[in-house]
Amino acid sequence: MALPLAPIAVVALRYGAVALTTYAIARSVERGRRDQRVEDAFDEMPEGLTARREKSTEQEQVNATARMRRVIRLGENGPGVEIDAVGLTRIRFRKV
């Protein structure tokens, strides 16, 4: 009995297109760098939310930080993973 190749070809083309698109996107993304000053700022940030507002003559600026540290374990004494999420935000308003 002959094997119908048309459905297999459609699936192969679809997966090939996804693979080619993923490869092209991966090649176009610039490799990031690690700045030790930023890493130190992340480590010194307090847990929770903070916000600060600065007002000058020309512009107004709002800075906000957020940090969440949690440990998730499988079982009471099982293996775990620590999640440390830090976010920095700066929003500037200027009259133009």
C-alpha positions as CSV (number, residue, x, y, z in Angstrom):
1,M,0.0,0.0,0.0
2,A,1.3,3.4,-1.0
3,L,2.1,6.0,1.7
4,P,0.4,9.4,0.9
5,L,3.2,11.9,0.9
6,A,1.1,15.1,0.6
7,P,0.1,15.3,4.3
8,I,3.6,14.5,5.4
9,A,5.0,17.2,3.1
10,V,2.6,19.8,4.4
11,V,3.7,19.1,8.0
12,A,7.4,19.0,7.0
13,L,7.0,22.4,5.3
14,R,5.2,23.9,8.3
15,Y,7.9,22.7,10.8
16,G,10.6,23.8,8.4
17,A,9.1,27.3,8.2
18,V,8.9,27.5,12.0
19,A,12.5,26.3,12.3
20,L,13.8,28.8,9.7
21,T,11.9,31.7,11.3
22,T,13.3,30.8,14.8
23,Y,16.8,30.6,13.4
24,A,16.5,34.0,11.7
25,I,15.2,35.6,14.8
26,A,17.9,34.0,16.9
27,R,20.6,35.3,14.6
28,S,19.2,38.9,14.6
29,V,19.0,39.3,18.4
30,E,22.1,41.0,19.7
31,R,24.0,39.3,22.5
32,G,23.4,41.1,25.8
33,R,26.2,42.1,28.2
34,R,26.5,42.0,32.0
35,D,27.3,45.2,33.8
36,Q,28.5,44.6,37.3
37,R,27.3,48.0,38.5
38,V,23.7,47.1,37.5
39,E,24.1,43.6,39.2
40,D,25.2,45.3,42.4
41,A,22.2,47.7,42.2
42,F,19.9,44.7,41.8
43,D,21.5,43.0,44.9
44,E,21.1,46.1,47.1
45,M,17.5,46.7,46.2
46,P,15.0,46.1,49.1
47,E,12.2,43.6,48.8
48,G,8.8,45.0,48.0
49,L,7.7,48.1,46.1
50,T,9.3,51.6,46.3
51,A,8.5,54.8,44.4
52,R,10.2,58.2,44.3
53,R,9.1,61.4,42.5
54,E,11.5,64.2,41.6
55,K,10.3,67.5,40.2
56,S,12.5,70.0,38.5
57,T,11.9,73.1,36.5
58,E,11.9,71.4,33.1
59,Q,11.0,67.8,33.7
60,E,9.3,65.5,36.2
61,Q,10.6,62.1,36.9
62,V,9.2,59.1,38.7
63,N,11.4,56.1,39.7
64,A,10.0,52.8,40.9
65,T,11.5,49.6,42.0
66,A,10.1,46.2,42.8
67,R,11.7,43.0,44.2
68,M,10.3,39.6,45.0
69,R,12.3,36.8,46.4
70,R,10.7,33.4,46.9
71,V,11.9,29.8,47.4
72,I,9.7,27.1,45.8
73,R,10.3,23.5,47.1
74,L,9.0,20.1,45.9
75,G,8.0,18.6,49.2
76,E,8.8,19.8,52.7
77,N,12.6,19.1,52.4
78,G,12.8,18.4,48.7
79,P,14.8,20.1,46.1
80,G,13.9,23.7,45.5
81,V,14.6,26.8,43.4
82,E,14.9,30.4,44.5
83,I,13.3,33.0,42.4
84,D,14.6,36.6,42.7
85,A,12.8,39.0,40.4
86,V,13.9,42.6,40.3
87,G,12.4,45.4,38.2
88,L,13.5,49.0,37.7
89,T,11.4,51.7,36.1
90,R,12.0,55.3,35.1
91,I,9.3,57.4,33.6
92,R,10.1,61.0,32.5
93,F,7.7,63.7,31.5
94,R,9.0,66.8,29.7
95,K,7.3,69.8,28.2
96,V,8.0,70.1,24.5
